[in-house]
């Protein structure tokens, strides 16, 4: 599962403003805790820069992943998230980050 959050970046660094970064960190902590508790997924990478943060998760059950994520964020404000699910049995989405 890819979870993305586009943001208005700092033209010098490509990084999010401090308040947006805090929101992202809050979201990540809540989702990670819920996924671990439910055994619904594992975070393998969090990539931030150039106006976007992308979290890469692996899950055996996308529906259980989404249920845990939605439960975790039930009391949170709406976040500008984009979701993409795809099959990756060889873990290529992680391997590409480990190259070099």
C-alpha positions in Angstrom: 0.0 0.0 0.0 1.2 3.5 -0.8 -0.2 6.3 1.2 0.7 9.8 -0.1 0.3 13.3 1.2 1.1 16.2 -1.2 2.0 19.5 0.5 3.1 23.0 -0.4 6.9 22.7 -0.1 9.6 25.1 0.9 11.2 26.0 -2.4 14.7 25.9 -0.9 14.4 22.4 0.8 11.4 20.7 -0.7 10.3 19.8 2.8 6.9 20.5 4.5 6.3 23.4 6.8 6.7 22.6 10.5 2.9 22.4 11.2 2.3 20.0 8.3 5.3 17.9 9.4 3.8 17.6 12.9 0.5 16.5 11.4 2.3 13.9 9.3 4.2 12.6 12.3 1.0 12.4 14.3 -0.8 10.5 11.5 2.2 8.1 11.1 2.4 7.3 14.8 -1.4 6.6 15.1 -1.5 4.4 12.0 1.7 2.5 12.9 0.3 1.7 16.4 -3.0 0.5 15.0 -1.5 -1.6 12.3 0.8 -3.3 14.7 -2.0 -3.9 17.2 -4.2 -5.5 14.5 -1.4 -7.2 12.7 -2.7 -5.5 9.6 0.5 -4.1 8.0 4.0 -2.9 8.5 5.7 0.4 7.5 8.8 -0.2 5.5 9.6 3.3 4.3 8.6 6.9 4.8 9.9 9.2 2.0 9.6 13.0 2.3 10.6 15.7 -0.2 9.7 17.6 -3.3 6.2 18.4 -2.1 5.1 15.0 -1.0 5.5 12.3 1.7 4.9 8.7 0.8 4.5 5.9 3.2 5.2 2.4 1.9 3.4 -0.4 3.8 3.2 -4.1 3.3 0.0 -5.9 4.1 -1.4 -9.4 3.4 -4.9 -8.0 3.6 -5.6 -4.5 2.1 -9.1 -4.5 3.6 -7.8 -5.1 7.1 -5.2 -2.5 6.5 -7.8 0.1 5.5 -10.0 -0.8 8.4 -7.2 -0.4 10.9 -6.1 2.9 9.3 -9.6 4.3 9.3 -10.1 3.2 13.0 -6.8 4.8 13.9 -7.7 8.1 12.3 -11.4 8.2 13.4 -10.8 11.1 15.8 -8.3 12.9 13.6 -9.0 15.8 11.2 -9.3 14.9 7.5 -5.8 14.6 6.0 -5.1 15.0 2.2 -4.2 11.4 1.6 -4.0 9.4 -1.6 -4.0 5.6 -1.5 -2.6 3.1 -4.0 -2.7 -0.7 -3.6 -0.7 -3.0 -5.7 0.8 -6.5 -5.6 4.5 -6.7 -4.8 5.4 -10.2 -3.8 9.2 -9.6 -4.4 9.2 -6.5 -2.2 10.5 -4.4 -5.1 9.1 -1.2 -3.7 11.5 -1.7 -0.7 14.4 -3.1 -2.7 14.6 0.0 -4.9 15.2 2.1 -1.8 18.0 -0.2 -0.6 20.0 -0.1 -3.8 23.4 1.5 -3.7 
